[in-house]
Amino acid sequence: MRNYFKKIIWKLLWGTIVCLGLACATVPVYRAIEVNTRNVTNPTLVTGETPKSSERHPSVSWDGKKLVYVSNAYSDSKDNYDLIVLDLRNPKNPINLAPAPEPAFFPHWYPGSQYIIYTTIVRGTKLSEGKYTLYKIDVERGHKEEIEYVVASSYEELLYPYYGVASPDGKYLAIVTGGEGKKYPRRVRDWYMWYYKSYPNDKIFLLDLETKRAVFIVNGQWPAFSPDGKKLAYSQASSGRSSSIYIYDIDKGVSTIITTPRKNTYDIMPTFSLDGKEIAFVRIDETRNADIWKIGADGKNEVQLTLAKSWELFPSWGPGGWIYFQSNALDPNNWDIWKMKILY
């Protein structure tokens, strides 16, 4: 009888241990973002009030007062992202700027913080078709219109641009297209693959908003204007397995390499500091770990800022040395917006 009760007790204990183990396995591991504390403050969360949602692609307005990003917190589909505007002086009341059946991504501010340019799919198409277009939306009125242009040369790839940023004076857009023909489903089918693969045939065009003419300038991705509007930082594939940061002088038509090419390493998503002296960017190394780095616009003083095992992407440099970015540190399956401050 004693042995019988011992077996019962052991079975109950073992069942409890197994249940606890399974429960622990299903609970997400929450962790902070490790950083280089000599150069940057510990990151703090900007979004994240809505569990199991993702906030991506942050962009700080030119005056530093507002933040725009995309979120699927208000949608029935995890792939349908809305444009969200956050007043950084009152960050508790995000505004859903463009709730629509078409997803929005890669938003950027025009100067003056009245308009935002963003990417969406052509109306009536599916996300998997990869047919993209650029829209401009009025933040106050909510009115939106498609960006129109004519091509200065016969580039078929400009049919579906997937990325656009405005110059500081609001006269130009730098827009990016794929170089693989009319269909680009690889753009959105796998976000991770898109981020860490380099595409040597992607092209950057400069669009004059007055004449509506778009002129090809260089092969590359992720363009960002300097504060004076005279230069573009961008990422360009050095080979099929790496990419580096370059700076393109718009007046001279000359590119200068800023980061050294490394095999199986991808330097992407550059953003200028407000004084134009530094560039923050993302480096995805051979272990497929994505961290934020910074470097002088002259290619000197390269410093790693984040040291986390999570992914940190899309840095956007705001006033006071603050850098806003997205990270999946809290949940590997979802993204939040964070910020950290550069220490000088």
Secondary structure, DSSP 8 states (H G I E B T S, - for coil): -HHHHHHHHHHHHHHHHHHHHHHHHHS-------B-TTTB---EESS--STT--EEEEEE-TTSSEEEEEE-TTSSSTT--EEEEEETTSTT--EE----SS--EEEEE-TTSSEEEEEEE-TT--GGGT-EEEEEEETTT--EEE---EESS--GGGGS--EEEE-TTSSEEEEEE-SSSS--THHHH-HHHHHH---TT-EEEEEETTTTEEEEEEE-EEEEE-TTSSEEEEEEEEETTEEEEEEEETTTTEEEE-S---TT-EEEEEEE-TTSSEEEEEEE-TT--EEEEEEETTS---EE-B--SS-EEEEEE-GGGEEEEEE-SS-TT--EEEEEEB--
